[in-house]
Amino acid sequence: FFPSTYTSEQMRREILEILKSWRNSNWI
């Protein structure tokens, strides 16, 4: 799902962005 070159910090940041966008689109 994530590129293996990602660091844990980059992965965490990506997850936070995904969660934020998901929340914004579903919990208006």
Secondary structure, 3 states (H helix, E strand, C coil): CCCCCCCHHHHHHHHHHHHHHHHHHHCC
